[in-house]
Amino acid sequence: MTMNVDGAPIEGEPKPGQCLRTFLRSRGATAVKKGCDAGDCGACAVLVDGEPVHSCLYPAVRAEGRTITTAAGIAQDDALAPVQEEFVDRFAFQCGFCTPGMVVTAASLTEDDLPDLDRRLKGSLCRCTGYRPIREAVEHAVRRGCGGGGECDGVCGTTASSLVPGEDRATASSSPAATASSPNPGAPVVGTSARPPAATRVVQGREPYTFDTWIPGTLHMRVLGSPHAHARIVSIDASAALAIDGVHAVLTHEDAPATLFSTARHESRMDDPRDTRILDDVVRFQGQRVAAVVADSLAIADAAIEALKVEYEVLDAVFDPEEARSGAAPVIHPGRTPEDGVLDASRNLVASWKGGYGEVDSGLASAAAVATGTWSNSRVTHAQLETHGSVGWIDDLGRLTLRTSSQVPFLVRDELAVILDRAPESVRVFTARVGGGFGGKQEIFTEDIVSLAVLKTGRPVAYEMTRTEEFIRTATRHPFRVTATLGADADGILTAMDIQVLSNTGAYGNHAIGVMFHGCAESLEAYRSPAKRLDAEVVYTNTTPAGAFRGYGLGQVIFAVESAIDELALKLGIDPFEMRRLNAVKDGDPLGVTERQHQDGLIFGSYGLDQCLDLAEAALARGNGVSAPDGWSVGEGMALSMIATIPPRGHHATASVTARPDGTFLVAAGTAEFGNGTHTVHTQIAAEALGVPLSLIELRASDTDATAYDTGAFGSTGITVAGKAVHAAALALKARLDAGEEIPAEGLVGEGSTDGMIRSLAFNVQAFRVAVDLDTGAVKILQSIQSADAGVVLNPAQCRGQIEGGVAQGIGSALYEEVLIGDEGSPTNPAFRTYRVPQSADVPDTEVYFAETSDELGPFGAKSMSESPYNPVAPALANAIMRAVGSRPYEIPMSRDRVWRLASAAERVSG
C-alpha cells in the first residue's frame, strides 16, 4: 500500500492490526509521539486528509491512498506554519513532547472552533504549561488567517493578557529578532524572554527524544510483572519462551547482580535505602519485575512473556502504613539494617525524625484558639507524556552506552558502575531532549535492566515503558497522613505547633528519607513559634513504590499546616493574609525544627515573602470580573510556602565555556532539558557574562562524555547550581579574553564550578476565588493568583510558564488526580482514561506576580522556581472551598463527591 506522508509517498505493508502511529514511526516519521497508545493524550495526532486523528487508534491499513500530515509537514519549504510560529513566540511548550500533536490538532481549527476551543483541545494533554499559552497561541494563529503569506490583520500581536505582570511590551515582543538573540553585542540578555534554542525544532517535531533515533539491529524488551503483592519466586521455566524464534534472552534473578541499590538518585548513594536488586527472587508489590525477555520484535517478546512459567510462594502482605509499623505486620525487607539505610526493618520503618523545642503542651493549653486535624493526600502519578525508557549498546570503544530519558545522567552512570562492577569510565550515559520529568526521572527504572540485557546479548537493546507500566512499575507521590495541632493567642500569634507525619513509601524506599525530611523541614520552618514538636516516620507497605515528585514532600505537609493556620484565622476572626504576616518567618530569623539554629548552609540570600503576600492580596481584592454561576456559593482562600533553593548536603556542577576562533562560544553543562528551561537560561547567562549575542552561543549538555560532572536536574537546581557554574565559567573565559589571550585552534576555555552547599530560600503565595455548586459538589475556579519570590527573573516568559505549570499540576492534585489502590496494593486505574490529568477546560489562567528581590547566591540574583509553585496550591484551594461550603476538607483530591459530602455535612450542622 502507498500513502502520502508530509508530501512524500511512503510504501509498505502494515503488520496485522498495526496502528498508524507505529507504522509511521517505522518509516521515520518521528514527529508522531507515543504518550499513551490509548487515544487519551493526543501526542500522536496527525492529519488524515486534513482531519485530526489519534494515530495510535487509527488502523494503518485505512491510510492507503490518503494524505498524512505530521507536525514536520504542516508548513511548506521548511518554514514554520502560523500555528508553529505562535507556539514559539508565546512559549506554548516546555518539555515539548506533546507539542507536535498539539500543533497538528490546532492547525485543523477555524474561527468557528474558537468559542469552544477547550472542547476542541480536549483530546490533547499537556503536563507542563498550564494551557494558557497554548490557548493563546491557537487563538492567535487561527485569527491570523494569513497562512504566513497574506496580509496580517494585526490581531496576532502580543496582547496585554499574554504579558508577564511587570514585563514591558518590548520585552514580551513575539518578534524573532527580539527573542532569538540580542540585536547587538553587549545588549542585555538576562531578563528578556529569549526563546529556547530548540524551539523551531520542537514545534516541527524534529527535536529528537529518547526513541526518535534508532540503531540498526536493536532488540526489544518486555517485562513480566508479578501478579502478587508479596511472594517468593520458587522457579521460572523459560524453556518455552527461549524456544520461540527471535527470542535472544530471558533475564531472571539468577542473571542479576547481588548488589543492592536504590532506584532513587542523589549526590550520595547512601542517602536512600539500599533495598533493590535489578531482578529479585522476592517480589514486594504487584507489578514488580519478575523476568525480562529480549527479542527481535515487541510481538515476539510479548509472546515469550506469555510462555514463561513462574511458580510463586505467596507471602503475607500489608497495605496500610499504620498497620505496617505496628510490629505485628509481615516484614517486607527482613535482614535490612541501618547499614543499608533502613532504621528498623522489623517494624517496616525506613526512617524517623523526632524533635522540637519549647513547651508545646503548655503552649497549646494557654492558647486562645487551637486548630487540630488529620490531613491526607492521595497518590499522584507524574503523568509526563514521554514514558520512561532507555536504549543501550556497546560502543566502538567497548563501553556500555545508554541513551535514556533521565534527569540525572551522571548519577545513573555512577550507579550502574557500582551495580555492574564496572569502572565509571567504561559507562557512558546521555539524554536527548527529555519529555517531562517532575522528579519521576530522578530514578533508575529502565537503565539497569537494559544494561543487563546489553551485556548478556552483546546487542543493542531498547525498553520503552507502556503507559500502564508507568502507573504500576515506576513511582507515585508519597501518600502522607499529617496530624497538625496549632495554637495561637488572642492576637493571632502562634503559641505552639505539634506535627505528626506518617509517610507511605510503598514496597521500596526510593526517596523515602529525603521526602520525609524535606516535606517536614521548610513546612514548619516557614512559621515562627516559641514551641514546635515533630514526630515523623516513613514506612514500607506492599504497595506501588513512591518516589520523588514535584515539591518533594512539601505539598503534603503544607496542606495540613496551611489548613490549620487558616482554621486559626477563622476562629480568631483574623484575615488570613494578616495571620501569615503575624507568624511567617522574617528575614534573618533562625531556622530549625529541632533546635534554634540555622540549618547548615541555609541562609536568606534575599527575602520577598512580604511582597508576595501584598501582591496576592491586592490581586484578590481587585478581582478579575469573572462571576459565579447563579446559585453557587463563593469562597476565597490562600496559602504560602517556603522552599530551599538547593537540596542539602551538596549539589555539584562544573561547566566550561570555550571561545572558538570563528567567534562563536561553546557552553558545556551537564544538566538535562526536560521542560525546566535550563538550556535557554544557560545560554542567556553565558551571553550576558561575555557581552555577546545569543546567536553566538552553542550549548552541549546532559552527556557524561561531552560535559564535566553535574549532579543532575532536580531540586530546581538548573539555575542555582548549574547556572552558577556556567556563570563562573563565562567570567573566567572573559577574564582571559580581556587579558588579551589568543584563541588557539582548539579554543580558549573558561571553567567554573559550584558545590551548592550554601542555599537560599524562595517563597510562593497562592490565592483562589472559587464557586461551589452545593447540590453537586462541582468546583469552578473564578480567579487564580500566584505571587513568587524568584529573585531576578532571568527569562520572564519561561519563569511564568514554570509557575503556571506548577499551579496546573497543583490543581490536578487538589481536585482530580488520584491513583486508586486496589485490594492487592496496585493501581486500579492505570490509564489516562480513568486517571484524570487536567485538560485545558480544567485549568484557568493564573495571574502571576513577581516580588522584586535579588538573591546574593544566584547568578545575576536569580532563585529557583520550578517545583515551588506547586506547593501552596492544594491548601489555598481547600481554604477557599472551606469558605464556600462551610466545612473543611481534610483529604485531597477534593473530588466532586467529597466536596458534595462536605457541603451536605455543613448543611446538616447549620440546619
ZAMARGU-4260 file (C-alpha; in steps of 0.2 Angstrom, whole numbers, plus 5000, padded with zeros to 4 digits):
<rodrens>
0) 5000/5000/5000 | 5005/5018/4997 | 5001/5034/5007 | 5007/5052/5006 | 5016/5057/5022
5) 5022/5075/5023 | 5022/5077/5004 | 5032/5061/5000 | 5025/5044/4995 | 5028/5030/5008
10) 5026/5012/5003 | 5024/4997/5014 | 5013/4983/5021 | 5007/4986/5039 | 5008/4971/5050
15) 4991/4964/5055 | 4982/4975/5067 | 4996/4988/5067 | 4991/5006/5071 | 4996/5021/5060
20) 5007/5028/5074 | 5019/5013/5074 | 5019/5012/5055 | 5023/5030/5053 | 5037/5029/5066
25) 5044/5013/5057 | 5046/5024/5042 | 5055/5038/5050 | 5040/5050/5054 | 5046/5053/5072
30) 5036/5069/5074 | 5022/5056/5079 | 5025/5053/5098 | 5019/5039/5110 | 5011/5046/5126
35) 4998/5033/5130 | 4993/5022/5114 | 4975/5023/5120 | 4969/5039/5112 | 4969/5049/5128
40) 4983/5061/5126 | 4985/5067/5108 | 5004/5066/5107 | 5002/5055/5092 | 4989/5067/5082
45) 4991/5068/5064 | 4980/5075/5050 | 4972/5062/5038 | 4966/5071/5023 | 4965/5086/5034
50) 4956/5079/5048 | 4965/5077/5065 | 4965/5059/5072 | 4974/5050/5086 | 4986/5039/5075
55) 4988/5026/5090 | 4969/5021/5087 | 4969/5023/5068 | 4972/5007/5058 | 4987/5009/5047
60) 4978/4999/5033 | 4965/5013/5032 | 4978/5026/5027 | 4980/5018/5010 | 4980/5032/4997
65) 4977/5045/5010 | 4987/5061/5014 | 4995/5061/5031 | 5002/5077/5038 | 5013/5077/5054
70) 5020/5092/5063 | 5035/5091/5052 | 5024/5093/5036 | 5011/5106/5041 | 5022/5120/5034
75) 5030/5121/5017 | 5048/5124/5012 | 5054/5121/5029 | 5046/5137/5036 | 5035/5137/5051
80) 5016/5137/5049 | 5007/5151/5058 | 5002/5140/5072 | 5020/5134/5075 | 5026/5152/5075
85) 5013/5156/5088 | 5019/5141/5099 | 5037/5148/5098 | 5033/5166/5101 | 5021/5163/5115
90) 5031/5149/5124 | 5017/5137/5122 | 5028/5122/5126 | 5040/5117/5139 | 5046/5099/5138
95) 5038/5099/5120 | 5034/5081/5119 | 5015/5085/5117 | 5019/5099/5105 | 5019/5091/5088
100) 5002/5083/5091 | 4996/5099/5098 | 5001/5110/5084 | 4994/5097/5071 | 4977/5097/5080
105) 4977/5116/5081 | 4981/5118/5063 | 4964/5110/5058 | 4954/5123/5068 | 4945/5138/5061
110) 4937/5153/5069 | 4921/5143/5071 | 4930/5132/5084 | 4936/5146/5095 | 4921/5148/5105
115) 4923/5130/5110 | 4942/5129/5110 | 4943/5120/5126 | 4932/5106/5119 | 4942/5105/5103
120) 4958/5103/5113 | 4951/5090/5125 | 4960/5076/5117 | 4977/5084/5119 | 4985/5084/5136
125) 5000/5095/5142 | 5008/5092/5159 | 5019/5106/5158 | 5012/5123/5153 | 4995/5125/5162
130) 4987/5128/5144 | 4986/5147/5145 | 5000/5150/5132 | 4993/5135/5121 | 4976/5143/5121
135) 4983/5160/5116 | 4994/5153/5103 | 4980/5143/5095 | 4968/5158/5096 | 4980/5170/5088
140) 4986/5158/5074 | 4968/5154/5069 | 4963/5173/5069 | 4979/5177/5059 | 4971/5168/5044
145) 4986/5174/5033 | 4994/5157/5031 | 5011/5165/5034 | 5010/5174/5017 | 4995/5185/5017
150) 4990/5202/5024 | 4992/5202/5043 | 4976/5209/5051 | 4986/5214/5067 | 4977/5203/5079
155) 4992/5191/5081 | 5002/5205/5091 | 5006/5202/5109 | 4991/5206/5120 | 4991/5213/5137
160) 4984/5197/5144 | 4999/5187/5137 | 5012/5198/5146 | 5020/5194/5162 | 5015/5207/5176
165) 5028/5219/5177 | 5035/5215/5160 | 5035/5229/5147 | 5028/5226/5129 | 5045/5227/5121
170) 5052/5213/5132 | 5037/5202/5128 | 5038/5205/5109 | 5035/5190/5099 | 5047/5196/5086
175) 5060/5183/5082 | 5073/5197/5082 | 5068/5202/5099 | 5068/5184/5107 | 5081/5174/5097
180) 5096/5184/5101 | 5102/5201/5107 | 5101/5213/5092 | 5119/5219/5095 | 5134/5213/5105
185) 5133/5219/5123 | 5114/5221/5123 | 5105/5214/5139 | 5100/5196/5138 | 5096/5191/5156
190) 5079/5197/5160 | 5072/5195/5142 | 5061/5182/5136 | 5074/5173/5125 | 5067/5159/5115
195) 5073/5141/5119 | 5087/5136/5107 | 5077/5121/5101 | 5060/5130/5099 | 5058/5129/5080
200) 5063/5110/5080 | 5051/5106/5094 | 5036/5114/5086 | 5040/5104/5070 | 5043/5088/5078
205) 5061/5087/5073 | 5069/5089/5090 | 5074/5071/5095 | 5068/5062/5111 | 5075/5046/5118
210) 5067/5034/5104 | 5067/5046/5089 | 5084/5039/5083 | 5087/5021/5081 | 5102/5009/5080
215) 5100/4995/5067 | 5099/4978/5074 | 5091/4984/5091 | 5082/4971/5101 | 5066/4974/5110
220) 5062/4971/5129 | 5046/4967/5138 | 5045/4964/5156 | 5034/4951/5166 | 5026/4959/5182
225) 5022/4950/5197 | 5003/4945/5200 | 5006/4945/5219 | 5009/4959/5231 | 5022/4949/5241
230) 5029/4932/5235 | 5045/4922/5234 | 5049/4915/5217 | 5051/4897/5218 | 5056/4894/5200
235) 5055/4901/5182 | 5054/4890/5167 | 5059/4899/5152 | 5062/4885/5140 | 5046/4888/5130
240) 5050/4906/5129 | 5068/4903/5123 | 5061/4891/5110 | 5052/4905/5101 | 5061/4910/5085
245) 5068/4928/5088 | 5070/4927/5107 | 5088/4931/5111 | 5087/4931/5130 | 5077/4929/5146
250) 5083/4938/5161 | 5079/4932/5179 | 5085/4935/5196 | 5098/4922/5193 | 5106/4934/5180
255) 5105/4949/5191 | 5120/4955/5202 | 5118/4953/5221 | 5122/4972/5223 | 5108/4981/5232
260) 5105/4999/5227 | 5091/5012/5227 | 5082/5017/5211 | 5082/5035/5218 | 5097/5045/5213
265) 5106/5058/5224 | 5123/5065/5225 | 5127/5052/5238 | 5121/5035/5235 | 5120/5032/5254
270) 5105/5045/5255 | 5092/5031/5251 | 5089/5014/5257 | 5099/5000/5248 | 5085/4988/5246
275) 5083/4984/5227 | 5090/4972/5215 | 5088/4973/5196 | 5078/4957/5197 | 5075/4949/5214
280) 5069/4932/5220 | 5056/4940/5231 | 5043/4952/5224 | 5036/4965/5236 | 5022/4974/5225
285) 5010/4969/5212 | 5018/4973/5195 | 5036/4971/5201 | 5048/4964/5188 | 5050/4946/5188
290) 5058/4942/5172 | 5063/4951/5156 | 5063/4945/5138 | 5074/4952/5124 | 5068/4948/5106
295) 5068/4954/5088 | 5052/4962/5090 | 5039/4968/5103 | 5027/4955/5096 | 5039/4941/5099
300) 5044/4947/5116 | 5025/4948/5121 | 5023/4930/5115 | 5038/4925/5125 | 5032/4933/5141
305) 5016/4923/5139 | 5026/4907/5138 | 5036/4910/5154 | 5030/4898/5168 | 5033/4905/5186
310) 5030/4896/5202 | 5027/4908/5217 | 5026/4905/5236 | 5014/4918/5241 | 5018/4928/5257
315) 5008/4938/5269 | 5006/4957/5264 | 5002/4973/5272 | 4995/4988/5264 | 4991/5001/5277
320) 5006/5011/5284 | 4999/5011/5302 | 4997/4993/5302 | 5014/4991/5294 | 5023/4999/5308
325) 5014/4991/5322 | 5027/4977/5325 | 5014/4964/5321 | 5014/4965/5302 | 5023/4955/5289
330) 5041/4961/5287 | 5044/4967/5270 | 5063/4969/5270 | 5069/4956/5283 | 5088/4957/5286
335) 5090/4976/5281 | 5099/4986/5294 | 5104/5004/5297 | 5119/5000/5287 | 5108/4998/5272
340) 5099/5014/5276 | 5084/5005/5285 | 5081/5011/5303 | 5070/4996/5309 | 5066/4983/5297
345) 5056/4973/5310 | 5043/4987/5310 | 5045/4991/5292 | 5052/5008/5297 | 5063/5016/5285
350) 5067/5032/5294 | 5060/5043/5308 | 5063/5061/5313 | 5058/5066/5331 | 5062/5083/5339
355) 5057/5100/5343 | 5060/5114/5356 | 5050/5124/5368 | 5035/5119/5379 | 5022/5113/5366
360) 5009/5106/5378 | 5009/5122/5389 | 5009/5132/5373 | 4993/5123/5367 | 4985/5124/5384
365) 4987/5143/5385 | 4981/5146/5368 | 4966/5157/5364 | 4962/5145/5350 | 4968/5128/5344
370) 4966/5120/5327 | 4969/5102/5325 | 4965/5088/5312 | 4972/5075/5302 | 4975/5079/5283
375) 4979/5066/5270 | 4983/5066/5252 | 4982/5053/5238 | 4995/5045/5227 | 4998/5056/5211
380) 5007/5050/5196 | 5019/5061/5187 | 5010/5059/5170 | 5024/5065/5160 | 5020/5061/5142
385) 5036/5053/5137 | 5037/5037/5147 | 5052/5030/5155 | 5064/5021/5143 | 5082/5018/5138
390) 5092/5012/5123 | 5108/5003/5127 | 5123/4996/5116 | 5142/4993/5117 | 5151/5007/5108
395) 5166/5006/5097 | 5177/5008/5112 | 5169/4993/5121 | 5159/5005/5133 | 5142/5002/5139
400) 5132/5016/5132 | 5114/5022/5136 | 5103/5035/5128 | 5089/5037/5141 | 5075/5048/5147
405) 5083/5054/5163 | 5085/5069/5174 | 5102/5063/5181 | 5113/5055/5168 | 5129/5057/5179
410) 5121/5049/5194 | 5114/5035/5183 | 5132/5032/5176 | 5140/5031/5193 | 5127/5019/5200
415) 5127/5007/5185 | 5146/5006/5188 | 5143/5001/5206 | 5129/4988/5202 | 5138/4980/5187
420) 5155/4981/5195 | 5162/4992/5181 | 5174/5007/5180 | 5164/5023/5178 | 5174/5027/5163
425) 5168/5011/5155 | 5150/5018/5155 | 5143/5032/5145 | 5125/5039/5149 | 5117/5053/5139
430) 5100/5060/5135 | 5091/5068/5120 | 5078/5080/5125 | 5068/5073/5139 | 5049/5073/5138
435) 5045/5078/5155 | 5050/5073/5172 | 5043/5081/5188 | 5055/5071/5199 | 5050/5054/5191
440) 5065/5053/5181 | 5077/5056/5196 | 5077/5037/5196 | 5084/5021/5188 | 5068/5012/5181
445) 5075/5006/5164 | 5093/5009/5163 | 5098/4994/5174 | 5088/4981/5166 | 5093/4987/5148
450) 5111/4987/5154 | 5110/4969/5160 | 5102/4964/5143 | 5115/4973/5133 | 5129/4964/5142
455) 5121/4947/5141 | 5117/4948/5122 | 5130/4960/5116 | 5117/4968/5105 | 5108/4985/5106
460) 5093/4984/5117 | 5078/4995/5119 | 5065/4996/5133 | 5051/5009/5132 | 5038/5008/5145
465) 5020/5007/5141 | 5008/5020/5150 | 5001/5006/5161 | 5019/5001/5166 | 5021/5020/5171
470) 5007/5018/5183 | 5011/5001/5191 | 5030/5000/5190 | 5038/5017/5192 | 5034/5028/5207
475) 5020/5040/5213 | 5019/5054/5225 | 5021/5049/5243 | 5004/5047/5252 | 5006/5056/5269
480) 4994/5057/5284 | 4998/5073/5294 | 4990/5077/5311 | 4993/5095/5314 | 4989/5104/5331
485) 4992/5123/5331 | 4988/5135/5345 | 4988/5155/5345 | 4984/5168/5357 | 4970/5181/5355
490) 4981/5192/5344 | 4984/5178/5332 | 5002/5174/5337 | 5006/5156/5337 | 5010/5148/5354
495) 5014/5130/5348 | 5015/5119/5333 | 5013/5100/5335 | 5015/5090/5319 | 5014/5071/5317
500) 5018/5063/5300 | 5016/5046/5293 | 5023/5043/5275 | 5020/5028/5265 | 5034/5024/5254
505) 5027/5008/5246 | 5037/4992/5243 | 5054/5001/5241 | 5062/5016/5250 | 5067/5026/5235
510) 5067/5044/5241 | 5058/5039/5257 | 5070/5048/5268 | 5073/5064/5259 | 5055/5066/5255
515) 5051/5064/5274 | 5064/5076/5280 | 5061/5089/5266 | 5042/5088/5267 | 5043/5092/5286
520) 5058/5105/5287 | 5053/5120/5277 | 5034/5117/5281 | 5037/5120/5299 | 5051/5132/5297
525) 5040/5144/5287 | 5032/5150/5304 | 5039/5157/5320 | 5033/5148/5336 | 5040/5148/5353
530) 5037/5129/5354 | 5037/5116/5340 | 5036/5097/5341 | 5038/5085/5326 | 5036/5066/5326
535) 5038/5059/5308 | 5040/5041/5301 | 5041/5033/5284 | 5037/5015/5282 | 5036/5001/5269
540) 5020/4993/5263 | 5017/4981/5249 | 5010/4994/5238 | 5017/5003/5222 | 5033/5012/5227
545) 5033/5031/5230 | 5047/5042/5225 | 5052/5060/5220 | 5038/5071/5215 | 5037/5090/5212
550) 5039/5098/5229 | 5047/5083/5237 | 5035/5081/5251 | 5032/5099/5255 | 5015/5099/5247
555) 5009/5085/5258 | 5014/5094/5274 | 5010/5111/5269 | 4992/5105/5265 | 4990/5102/5284
560) 5000/5116/5291 | 4991/5129/5280 | 4974/5122/5283 | 4977/5123/5302 | 4984/5141/5301
565) 4968/5145/5291 | 4957/5137/5304 | 4965/5148/5317 | 4962/5163/5307 | 4944/5159/5306
570) 4942/5155/5324 | 4950/5171/5329 | 4942/5182/5316 | 4959/5187/5308 | 4961/5190/5290
575) 4971/5175/5283 | 4984/5186/5274 | 4987/5195/5291 | 4988/5179/5300 | 5003/5174/5289
580) 5011/5191/5291 | 5010/5189/5310 | 5018/5172/5311 | 5028/5169/5295 | 5047/5168/5296
585) 5056/5185/5294 | 5072/5189/5285 | 5086/5184/5297 | 5076/5173/5308 | 5084/5157/5314
590) 5079/5142/5305 | 5076/5124/5313 | 5063/5112/5318 | 5073/5103/5331 | 5084/5117/5338
595) 5085/5135/5337 | 5099/5137/5325 | 5101/5138/5306 | 5101/5123/5295 | 5119/5120/5288
600) 5121/5131/5274 | 5104/5138/5273 | 5103/5157/5273 | 5091/5171/5267 | 5100/5176/5251
605) 5085/5188/5249 | 5068/5189/5256 | 5052/5193/5247 | 5038/5184/5256 | 5031/5201/5262
610) 5030/5207/5244 | 5021/5190/5239 | 5008/5192/5252 | 5005/5210/5247 | 5004/5206/5228
615) 4992/5191/5230 | 4981/5200/5242 | 4979/5216/5231 | 4976/5205/5216 | 4962/5195/5225
620) 4954/5212/5231 | 4954/5218/5213 | 4946/5203/5207 | 4945/5199/5188 | 4927/5201/5183
625) 4923/5183/5182 | 4906/5180/5190 | 4900/5164/5199 | 4886/5154/5191 | 4869/5158/5199
630) 4866/5149/5215 | 4883/5144/5218 | 4892/5148/5234 | 4908/5158/5233 | 4924/5157/5244
635) 4941/5164/5244 | 4957/5156/5251 | 4976/5157/5251 | 4991/5148/5257 | 5010/5151/5257
640) 5025/5140/5255 | 5044/5141/5258 | 5057/5131/5250 | 5076/5129/5250 | 5083/5133/5233
645) 5095/5119/5233 | 5094/5101/5241 | 5105/5099/5256 | 5122/5091/5258 | 5129/5097/5241
650) 5124/5098/5223 | 5138/5099/5211 | 5141/5106/5194 | 5156/5110/5183 | 5154/5119/5167
655) 5165/5126/5154 | 5164/5140/5141 | 5175/5139/5126 | 5179/5153/5114 | 5182/5147/5096
660) 5192/5155/5083 | 5176/5158/5072 | 5169/5170/5085 | 5157/5158/5092 | 5156/5150/5110
665) 5153/5133/5116 | 5144/5131/5133 | 5146/5113/5141 | 5135/5109/5156 | 5128/5093/5161
670) 5110/5097/5165 | 5096/5089/5156 | 5082/5098/5147 | 5065/5092/5151 | 5055/5107/5151
675) 5064/5116/5165 | 5071/5129/5153 | 5089/5127/5159 | 5096/5126/5142 | 5088/5143/5137
680) 5094/5151/5153 | 5112/5144/5152 | 5114/5152/5135 | 5107/5168/5142 | 5119/5168/5157
685) 5134/5164/5146 | 5129/5178/5133 | 5126/5191/5147 | 5143/5187/5156 | 5153/5188/5139
690) 5143/5203/5132 | 5139/5194/5116 | 5123/5190/5107 | 5114/5173/5110 | 5116/5169/5092
695) 5135/5166/5095 | 5131/5153/5109 | 5130/5134/5107 | 5126/5123/5121 | 5131/5105/5124
700) 5123/5096/5138 | 5117/5080/5148 | 5131/5069/5141 | 5144/5061/5153 | 5156/5061/5138
705) 5154/5079/5132 | 5152/5088/5149 | 5160/5089/5166 | 5151/5082/5181 | 5134/5088/5186
710) 5123/5080/5200 | 5108/5082/5190 | 5092/5092/5186 | 5082/5090/5202 | 5078/5101/5217
715) 5076/5116/5204 | 5095/5117/5203 | 5096/5121/5185 | 5099/5140/5189 | 5106/5140/5206
720) 5119/5126/5204 | 5122/5123/5185 | 5118/5141/5181 | 5131/5147/5193 | 5144/5135/5186
725) 5140/5142/5169 | 5141/5160/5175 | 5158/5157/5184 | 5165/5148/5168 | 5160/5163/5157
730) 5168/5175/5169 | 5184/5165/5169 | 5184/5165/5150 | 5180/5183/5149 | 5195/5187/5161
735) 5206/5178/5149 | 5200/5186/5134 | 5201/5203/5142 | 5219/5199/5146 | 5222/5198/5128
740) 5225/5179/5127 | 5225/5172/5109 | 5212/5160/5104 | 5220/5144/5098 | 5213/5132/5085
745) 5206/5121/5099 | 5198/5136/5108 | 5201/5145/5124 | 5192/5138/5139 | 5185/5145/5155
750) 5179/5134/5168 | 5168/5136/5183 | 5160/5125/5197 | 5149/5126/5212 | 5145/5114/5226
755) 5128/5120/5231 | 5132/5119/5249 | 5126/5137/5253 | 5107/5138/5250 | 5094/5152/5250
760) 5075/5152/5252 | 5061/5156/5240 | 5043/5159/5243 | 5026/5157/5234 | 5009/5163/5239
765) 4994/5156/5230 | 4976/5163/5231 | 4960/5157/5224 | 4942/5163/5222 | 4930/5148/5219
770) 4912/5145/5216 | 4904/5128/5223 | 4888/5121/5217 | 4882/5114/5234 | 4870/5102/5226
775) 4883/5093/5216 | 4900/5097/5223 | 4906/5105/5207 | 4920/5117/5210 | 4923/5131/5197
780) 4939/5142/5199 | 4935/5160/5196 | 4952/5168/5200 | 4969/5160/5202 | 4984/5171/5208
785) 5002/5166/5212 | 5015/5178/5218 | 5033/5172/5218 | 5049/5177/5226 | 5060/5171/5211
790) 5074/5184/5214 | 5080/5192/5197 | 5069/5184/5184 | 5081/5178/5170 | 5068/5174/5157
795) 5051/5181/5162 | 5041/5170/5149 | 5049/5154/5155 | 5048/5158/5173 | 5030/5162/5171
800) 5027/5146/5162 | 5035/5136/5176 | 5023/5144/5189 | 5008/5142/5178 | 5013/5124/5175
805) 5015/5121/5194 | 4999/5128/5198 | 4990/5117/5185 | 4998/5102/5192 | 4993/5108/5209
810) 4975/5110/5204 | 4976/5092/5197 | 4982/5085/5213 | 4969/5095/5223 | 4954/5092/5213
815) 4955/5077/5201 | 4970/5066/5202 | 4971/5050/5212 | 4980/5034/5209 | 4967/5022/5216
820) 4974/5007/5225 | 4966/4990/5225 | 4965/4976/5237 | 4982/4970/5232 | 4990/4986/5233
825) 4991/4990/5215 | 4983/5004/5204 | 4966/5000/5198 | 4965/5015/5186 | 4982/5014/5176
830) 4977/5024/5161 | 4974/5042/5157 | 4956/5037/5153 | 4952/5033/5171 | 4966/5044/5179
835) 4961/5062/5176 | 4975/5073/5171 | 4968/5091/5170 | 4963/5096/5152 | 4963/5114/5145
840) 4945/5116/5152 | 4950/5112/5169 | 4964/5125/5171 | 4960/5143/5172 | 4973/5157/5168
845) 4983/5161/5183 | 4989/5179/5187 | 5007/5178/5190 | 5016/5192/5200 | 5035/5193/5204
850) 5042/5201/5220 | 5057/5212/5217 | 5072/5204/5225 | 5089/5200/5220 | 5097/5184/5228
855) 5115/5185/5234 | 5118/5167/5230 | 5110/5165/5212 | 5118/5170/5196 | 5113/5188/5192
860) 5102/5187/5208 | 5091/5173/5202 | 5082/5160/5213 | 5075/5143/5208 | 5057/5142/5203
865) 5052/5125/5195 | 5045/5115/5209 | 5040/5128/5222 | 5024/5135/5213 | 5015/5118/5216
870) 5016/5118/5235 | 5004/5131/5241 | 4990/5126/5228 | 4980/5112/5236 | 4979/5121/5253
875) 4974/5138/5245 | 4960/5128/5236 | 4955/5119/5252 | 4954/5135/5261 | 4943/5143/5248
880) 4932/5128/5247 | 4930/5129/5266 | 4924/5146/5265 | 4912/5142/5251 | 4904/5127/5259
885) 4907/5129/5277 | 4916/5113/5281 | 4934/5110/5280 | 4942/5097/5268 | 4954/5085/5276
890) 4958/5074/5261 | 4964/5078/5243 | 4959/5076/5229 | 4944/5087/5234 | 4934/5077/5221
895) 4916/5082/5217 | 4909/5068/5228 | 4920/5073/5243 | 4915/5092/5241 | 4897/5087/5240
900) 4899/5077/5256 | 4907/5092/5264 | 4893/5103/5259 | 4880/5091/5265 | 4888/5090/5282
905) 4889/5109/5283 | 4871/5110/5279 | 4866/5097/5292 | 4876/5106/5305 | 4869/5123/5301
910) 4852/5116/5300
</rodrens>
